[in-house]
Amino acid sequence: MPYKNEATRMAAYDYKKIDGTPEAIKKRDARNKARRMLEKEGLVHKGDGKDVDHKDPMSKGGKTVRSNLRVKTASDNRSFPRNKDHSMKKNT
């Protein structure tokens, strides 16, 4: 694959190095499993702009089970509460 410049080549290399770790693969598999579960129920479809959200985040020990999943719009799921100075609020 030809790269336009050295920075692009290094970014692609770093991405492959990080994305291929066993931990990253395990998390990606869990996210894909959650999406497939809700696709089978007809709640989400490819390209619909919706995300499958874990009520209890996986980073805090939440499991990929139906009772812990919900559908949210992509903008709601990917935004975080902010302080008045636009810094991110602490997630407690």
C-alpha positions as CSV (number, residue, x, y, z in Angstrom):
1,M,0.0,0.0,0.0
2,P,1.6,3.3,-1.0
3,Y,1.7,6.0,1.6
4,K,1.6,9.7,0.7
5,N,4.1,10.7,3.4
6,E,6.1,9.3,6.4
7,A,3.5,10.5,9.0
8,T,0.7,8.5,7.3
9,R,2.9,5.4,7.2
10,M,3.8,5.7,10.9
11,A,0.1,6.3,11.9
12,A,-0.9,3.1,10.0
13,Y,1.9,1.2,11.7
14,D,0.9,2.4,15.2
15,Y,-2.8,1.6,14.5
16,K,-2.0,-2.0,13.5
17,K,0.3,-2.4,16.5
18,I,-2.3,-1.2,19.0
19,D,-5.4,-2.6,17.4
20,G,-3.9,-6.1,17.1
21,T,-3.2,-6.6,20.8
22,P,-5.1,-9.4,22.6
23,E,-6.9,-6.9,24.8
24,A,-8.1,-4.7,21.9
25,I,-9.3,-7.8,20.0
26,K,-11.2,-9.0,23.1
27,K,-13.0,-5.7,23.5
28,R,-13.8,-5.4,19.8
29,D,-15.3,-9.0,19.9
30,A,-17.5,-8.0,22.8
31,R,-18.7,-4.8,21.0
32,N,-19.5,-6.8,17.9
33,K,-21.3,-9.5,19.9
34,A,-23.5,-6.8,21.5
35,R,-24.3,-5.3,18.1
36,R,-25.3,-8.7,16.7
37,M,-27.6,-9.4,19.6
38,L,-29.6,-6.3,19.0
39,E,-29.5,-6.7,15.2
40,K,-31.2,-10.1,15.6
41,E,-34.0,-8.4,17.7
42,G,-34.4,-5.8,14.9
43,L,-33.5,-2.9,17.1
44,V,-30.5,-1.7,15.1
45,H,-29.5,-2.0,11.4
46,K,-26.3,-1.4,9.5
47,G,-26.0,2.3,8.7
48,D,-28.8,3.5,10.9
49,G,-26.6,5.9,13.0
50,K,-27.4,4.1,16.2
51,D,-24.9,2.7,18.7
52,V,-25.3,-0.2,21.1
53,D,-24.5,1.1,24.6
54,H,-23.6,-0.9,27.7
55,K,-25.5,0.5,30.7
56,D,-22.7,-0.6,33.0
57,P,-19.5,0.1,30.9
58,M,-17.3,-2.7,30.0
59,S,-14.4,-0.7,31.5
60,K,-16.1,-0.8,34.8
61,G,-16.9,-4.5,34.7
62,G,-20.1,-4.5,32.7
63,K,-20.9,-7.6,30.8
64,T,-22.2,-8.1,27.3
65,V,-25.6,-9.6,28.2
66,R,-29.0,-8.4,26.9
67,S,-30.0,-6.8,30.2
68,N,-27.0,-4.6,30.1
69,L,-27.5,-3.3,26.5
70,R,-29.5,-0.4,25.1
71,V,-29.7,1.5,21.8
72,K,-28.7,5.1,21.8
73,T,-28.0,7.6,19.0
74,A,-24.4,7.8,18.0
75,S,-24.1,11.5,19.2
76,D,-25.6,10.6,22.6
77,N,-23.4,7.6,23.1
78,R,-20.2,9.3,22.0
79,S,-20.6,12.6,23.9
80,F,-19.5,13.2,27.5
81,P,-20.8,15.6,30.2
82,R,-18.7,18.7,30.2
83,N,-17.9,21.4,32.8
84,K,-18.4,25.1,32.0
85,D,-14.7,25.4,30.9
86,H,-15.4,22.5,28.4
87,S,-13.3,20.0,30.4
88,M,-14.8,16.6,30.8
89,K,-16.7,15.9,34.0
90,K,-15.3,13.2,36.2
91,N,-17.1,9.9,35.7
92,T,-18.0,8.5,39.1
